[in-house]
Amino acid sequence: CCNQYICYVAYPLDLFEEGSVTNMFTSIVGNVFGFKALRALRLEDLRIPTAYTKTFQGPPHGIQVERDKLNKYGRPLLGCTIKPKLGLSAKNYGRAVYECLRGGLDFTKDDENVNSQPFMRWRDRFLFCAEALFKAQAETGEIKGHYLNATAGTCEEMMKRAVFARELGAPIVMHDYLTGGFTANTSLAHYCRDNGLLLHIHRAMHAVIDRQKNHGMHFRVLAKALRMSGGDHIHAGTVVGKLEGERDITLGFVDLLRDDFIEKDRSRGIYFTQDWVSLPGVLPVASGGIHVWHMPALTEIFGDDSVLQFGGGTL
């Protein structure tokens, strides 16, 4: 309520290691959030200078290249998260993937919790999902994808999963970028660009950081950081489903993800003009408690360059 102030801080560029989102955050939010004198603190936005932006590879492919790879234009992409999220065997999981893709969806998705559990090891899941994918592709004549979740307990294990996905000929892998960490995410993004894999990013844990209005970081900061670290899709709330989101604010960070140049607009939460100097864009994924009745609203809000992802509400 009272005693709230907005404060602008500028740092010299040389304080930051090139191409490291990790170092950027360590420097900007590492210490100051623990200061005794502050009851609460929130990072609302960052202006990334063009010279610093140029040290990042960014998304492995970006929106245009993804559409070219998938041969899908002029419409949002459709996806679905395989539910029940935990408990299926790899074989039955693959069967669900096939049904969804064969029925007309562009993508299916591993749930963010699905890594490599005792009842379904990652390698078995990858194999059955690849089989389902190619079967649906052959029968529909369309390019299909399943986000194979490469998130793991170590970076080495994560890379092993991404390599295996590539060897199977899968078009896309997935990563939980906040729980996995920016260092792991950036490594994976570099691998994905070098090997022609698309990268789907899930934002598990974001609410721990962005939900309190007076402390933490706004999601637009996490979204900017992801575009720098690298990802072709990122979950961006829905405005209409079961989870939080305000329309103008959401559209503000959706533009920050997709567009090359975004004008300062405080009404949309954009504190600074951001020039991405041709860094590839990220497709926002509308996901979380949405179902088919939300379609008209979603297409109106997110437009054509988006992924509409349905889960428990349809499957």
C-alpha positions as CSV (number, residue, x, y, z in Angstrom):
1,C,0.0,0.0,0.0
2,C,2.2,2.8,1.3
3,N,5.9,3.5,1.2
4,Q,6.4,1.9,-2.2
5,Y,8.9,3.4,-4.6
6,I,10.1,2.7,-8.1
7,C,13.8,2.9,-8.4
8,Y,15.9,2.9,-11.6
9,V,19.4,1.4,-11.5
10,A,22.0,1.4,-14.3
11,Y,25.0,-0.8,-14.4
12,P,28.1,-0.5,-16.6
13,L,28.2,-3.2,-19.3
14,D,31.6,-4.5,-18.3
15,L,30.3,-5.9,-15.0
16,F,28.6,-8.7,-16.9
17,E,30.0,-11.8,-18.6
18,E,29.0,-12.1,-22.2
19,G,26.4,-14.6,-23.1
20,S,25.6,-15.6,-19.5
21,V,22.1,-15.1,-18.2
22,T,23.4,-16.8,-15.1
23,N,25.9,-14.0,-14.4
24,M,23.4,-11.3,-15.3
25,F,21.0,-12.5,-12.6
26,T,23.8,-13.1,-10.1
27,S,24.8,-9.5,-10.5
28,I,21.4,-7.9,-10.7
29,V,19.3,-9.8,-8.2
30,G,22.0,-11.8,-6.3
31,N,22.7,-9.7,-3.3
32,V,20.3,-6.8,-3.1
33,F,17.2,-9.0,-2.4
34,G,18.7,-10.0,1.0
35,F,19.3,-6.4,2.2
36,K,18.0,-5.9,5.8
37,A,16.9,-2.4,5.1
38,L,14.4,-3.6,2.5
39,R,11.1,-5.2,3.5
40,A,10.4,-6.3,0.0
41,L,11.8,-5.8,-3.5
42,R,10.6,-6.6,-7.0
43,L,12.4,-6.5,-10.3
44,E,9.8,-5.3,-12.8
45,D,11.8,-5.0,-16.0
46,L,15.3,-4.9,-17.5
47,R,16.6,-3.0,-20.5
48,I,19.1,-5.3,-22.2
49,P,21.5,-3.1,-24.2
50,T,22.0,-4.1,-27.8
51,A,25.7,-4.7,-27.3
52,Y,24.9,-7.3,-24.6
53,T,22.0,-8.9,-26.5
54,K,24.5,-9.5,-29.4
55,T,26.5,-11.8,-27.1
56,F,23.6,-14.3,-26.9
57,Q,22.6,-16.9,-29.4
58,G,19.0,-16.8,-28.3
59,P,16.3,-19.2,-29.4
60,P,17.7,-22.2,-31.4
61,H,15.5,-21.5,-34.4
62,G,12.8,-18.9,-33.8
63,I,9.3,-18.5,-35.1
64,Q,9.9,-18.3,-38.8
65,V,12.4,-21.2,-39.1
66,E,10.0,-23.3,-36.9
67,R,7.1,-22.7,-39.3
68,D,9.4,-23.6,-42.2
69,K,10.5,-26.8,-40.5
70,L,6.9,-27.8,-39.7
71,N,5.4,-26.4,-43.0
72,K,2.5,-24.8,-41.0
73,Y,1.6,-21.2,-41.7
74,G,-0.9,-18.6,-40.9
75,R,-2.5,-20.2,-37.8
76,P,-1.7,-21.0,-34.2
77,L,-0.1,-24.4,-33.6
78,L,-2.2,-26.9,-31.5
79,G,-0.8,-29.0,-28.8
80,C,-1.9,-31.2,-26.0
81,T,-0.3,-32.4,-22.8
82,I,-0.5,-36.2,-22.2
83,K,-2.6,-36.9,-19.1
84,P,-2.7,-38.7,-16.7
85,K,0.7,-37.1,-16.2
86,L,2.1,-39.9,-14.0
87,G,1.3,-43.6,-14.0
88,L,1.1,-44.7,-17.6
89,S,3.5,-47.2,-19.0
90,A,5.7,-46.1,-21.9
91,K,3.7,-48.2,-24.3
92,N,0.3,-46.7,-23.3
93,Y,1.8,-43.2,-23.2
94,G,3.0,-43.7,-26.8
95,R,-0.5,-44.8,-27.7
96,A,-2.0,-41.6,-26.3
97,V,0.6,-39.6,-28.3
98,Y,-0.4,-41.4,-31.5
99,E,-4.2,-40.8,-30.9
100,C,-3.7,-37.1,-30.4
101,L,-1.4,-36.5,-33.3
102,R,-3.4,-38.8,-35.7
103,G,-6.6,-36.9,-34.6
104,G,-5.1,-33.6,-35.9
105,L,-3.0,-32.0,-33.3
106,D,0.4,-30.6,-34.3
107,F,2.2,-31.4,-31.0
108,T,1.9,-33.5,-27.9
109,K,3.8,-32.8,-24.8
110,D,5.5,-34.6,-21.9
111,D,4.2,-33.1,-18.7
112,E,6.9,-31.1,-16.8
113,N,6.9,-33.7,-14.0
114,V,7.6,-36.5,-16.4
115,N,11.4,-37.0,-16.4
116,S,12.5,-40.6,-15.7
117,Q,10.5,-42.3,-13.0
118,P,10.6,-45.9,-11.9
119,F,7.3,-46.8,-13.7
120,M,8.4,-45.1,-17.0
121,R,12.1,-44.6,-17.8
122,W,12.9,-41.8,-20.3
123,R,14.5,-44.1,-22.9
124,D,11.4,-46.3,-23.2
125,R,9.2,-43.2,-23.4
126,F,11.3,-41.6,-26.1
127,L,11.2,-44.8,-28.2
128,F,7.4,-45.3,-28.0
129,C,6.7,-41.6,-28.6
130,A,9.0,-41.5,-31.6
131,E,7.2,-44.6,-33.0
132,A,3.8,-42.9,-32.4
133,L,5.0,-39.7,-34.0
134,F,6.3,-41.3,-37.2
135,K,3.1,-43.4,-37.5
136,A,0.9,-40.4,-37.2
137,Q,3.1,-38.5,-39.6
138,A,2.9,-41.2,-42.3
139,E,-0.8,-41.5,-42.0
140,T,-1.6,-37.8,-42.1
141,G,1.1,-36.5,-44.4
142,E,1.7,-33.7,-41.9
143,I,4.8,-33.0,-39.8
144,K,4.2,-33.8,-36.2
145,G,6.1,-33.3,-32.9
146,H,6.2,-34.5,-29.4
147,Y,8.0,-32.5,-26.8
148,L,10.4,-35.0,-25.3
149,N,11.3,-33.8,-21.9
150,A,15.1,-33.8,-21.6
151,T,15.1,-32.2,-18.1
152,A,17.3,-34.3,-15.8
153,G,19.2,-34.2,-12.5
154,T,22.5,-33.4,-14.1
155,C,23.5,-31.5,-17.3
156,E,25.3,-34.5,-18.6
157,E,22.1,-36.6,-18.3
158,M,20.1,-33.8,-19.9
159,M,22.4,-33.7,-22.9
160,K,22.3,-37.5,-23.1
161,R,18.5,-37.4,-23.5
162,A,18.7,-34.6,-26.1
163,V,21.3,-36.6,-28.1
164,F,19.0,-39.7,-28.0
165,A,16.0,-37.6,-29.2
166,R,18.1,-36.3,-32.1
167,E,19.2,-39.9,-32.9
168,L,15.6,-41.0,-33.0
169,G,14.9,-38.2,-35.5
170,A,12.5,-36.3,-33.1
171,P,11.9,-32.7,-34.2
172,I,11.6,-31.1,-30.7
173,V,12.8,-31.5,-27.1
174,M,11.6,-29.8,-23.9
175,H,13.2,-28.3,-20.8
176,D,12.1,-26.9,-17.5
177,Y,14.3,-23.8,-17.6
178,L,13.8,-22.5,-14.1
179,T,14.1,-25.7,-12.1
180,G,16.9,-26.9,-14.6
181,G,18.7,-23.6,-14.4
182,F,19.9,-21.1,-16.9
183,T,23.3,-22.6,-17.4
184,A,21.8,-26.0,-18.3
185,N,19.2,-24.3,-20.5
186,T,21.7,-22.3,-22.5
187,S,23.8,-25.4,-23.1
188,L,20.8,-27.3,-24.3
189,A,19.7,-24.3,-26.6
190,H,23.2,-24.3,-28.2
191,Y,23.0,-28.1,-28.8
192,C,19.5,-27.7,-30.3
193,R,20.6,-25.1,-32.8
194,D,23.7,-27.1,-33.8
195,N,21.6,-30.2,-34.3
196,G,18.3,-28.9,-35.8
197,L,16.1,-29.6,-32.7
198,L,13.4,-27.2,-31.7
199,L,13.3,-26.4,-28.0
200,H,10.1,-26.2,-26.0
201,I,10.4,-24.4,-22.6
202,H,8.2,-25.0,-19.6
203,R,8.3,-22.4,-16.7
204,A,7.7,-24.7,-13.7
205,M,8.6,-22.8,-10.5
206,H,7.9,-19.3,-12.1
207,A,5.1,-18.6,-9.5
208,V,7.6,-18.9,-6.7
209,I,9.5,-16.0,-8.2
210,D,6.7,-13.9,-9.9
211,R,3.5,-14.4,-7.9
212,Q,3.9,-12.0,-5.0
213,K,3.1,-8.5,-6.3
214,N,5.6,-6.8,-4.0
215,H,8.6,-9.2,-4.0
216,G,10.5,-11.3,-6.5
217,M,10.6,-10.7,-10.2
218,H,7.9,-10.1,-12.8
219,F,7.5,-12.9,-15.4
220,R,8.4,-10.4,-18.1
221,V,11.9,-10.5,-16.7
222,L,12.0,-14.3,-16.8
223,A,10.6,-14.2,-20.3
224,K,13.3,-11.8,-21.5
225,A,15.9,-14.0,-19.9
226,L,14.6,-17.0,-21.6
227,R,14.8,-15.3,-25.0
228,M,18.4,-14.6,-24.3
229,S,19.2,-18.1,-22.9
230,G,17.3,-19.8,-25.7
231,G,14.0,-21.6,-26.4
232,D,11.5,-21.7,-29.3
233,H,8.3,-22.0,-27.2
234,I,7.6,-20.8,-23.7
235,H,4.5,-21.1,-21.5
236,A,3.1,-17.7,-21.1
237,G,-0.2,-18.0,-19.2
238,T,-3.6,-17.9,-20.8
239,V,-5.6,-14.8,-19.7
240,V,-8.7,-17.2,-19.7
241,G,-7.9,-20.5,-18.0
242,K,-7.5,-21.7,-14.5
243,L,-4.2,-19.9,-13.8
244,E,-3.3,-16.3,-13.3
245,G,-2.9,-13.6,-16.0
246,E,-4.0,-10.1,-16.8
247,R,-4.6,-9.4,-20.4
248,D,-2.6,-6.2,-21.2
249,I,0.3,-7.3,-19.0
250,T,0.4,-10.7,-20.6
251,L,0.2,-9.2,-24.1
252,G,3.1,-7.0,-23.1
253,F,5.5,-9.8,-22.4
254,V,4.1,-11.9,-25.3
255,D,5.3,-9.0,-27.6
256,L,8.6,-9.0,-25.8
257,L,8.9,-12.7,-26.7
258,R,7.9,-12.4,-30.3
259,D,8.7,-9.0,-31.7
260,D,12.1,-7.5,-32.7
261,F,11.4,-4.0,-31.3
262,I,9.0,-3.2,-28.4
263,E,8.2,0.3,-27.4
264,K,8.1,1.4,-23.8
265,D,4.5,1.2,-22.6
266,R,3.8,1.4,-18.9
267,S,0.1,0.5,-19.3
268,R,1.3,-2.9,-20.5
269,G,4.0,-3.2,-17.9
270,I,6.8,-2.5,-20.4
271,Y,9.1,-0.1,-18.5
272,F,11.8,0.2,-21.3
273,T,12.0,0.2,-25.0
274,Q,13.6,-3.1,-26.0
275,D,15.5,-3.6,-29.2
276,W,16.3,-7.3,-29.8
277,V,18.5,-6.6,-32.8
278,S,17.2,-9.5,-34.8
279,L,17.5,-12.1,-32.0
280,P,15.0,-14.9,-33.1
281,G,11.6,-14.7,-31.5
282,V,9.9,-17.2,-29.1
283,L,6.4,-18.6,-29.7
284,P,4.2,-18.0,-26.6
285,V,2.4,-21.1,-25.4
286,A,-1.1,-20.6,-24.0
287,S,-1.5,-23.5,-21.5
288,G,-3.2,-24.2,-18.2
289,G,-6.8,-25.0,-17.7
290,I,-7.9,-24.1,-21.2
291,H,-10.3,-26.1,-23.4
292,V,-12.0,-25.8,-26.8
293,W,-14.6,-23.3,-25.7
294,H,-11.7,-20.9,-25.0
295,M,-10.5,-21.0,-28.7
296,P,-12.1,-17.8,-30.0
297,A,-10.8,-15.8,-27.0
298,L,-7.4,-17.3,-27.3
299,T,-7.0,-16.6,-31.0
300,E,-8.1,-13.1,-30.5
301,I,-5.7,-12.5,-27.6
302,F,-2.6,-14.4,-28.9
303,G,-3.1,-14.1,-32.7
304,D,-1.5,-16.5,-35.2
305,D,2.0,-16.8,-33.7
306,S,1.2,-18.9,-30.7
307,V,0.8,-22.5,-29.5
308,L,-2.5,-23.4,-27.9
309,Q,-2.0,-26.2,-25.6
310,F,-4.8,-28.2,-24.0
311,G,-4.3,-30.8,-21.3
312,G,-6.7,-32.2,-18.7
313,G,-9.5,-30.0,-20.2
314,T,-9.7,-32.0,-23.4
315,L,-7.9,-35.3,-23.0
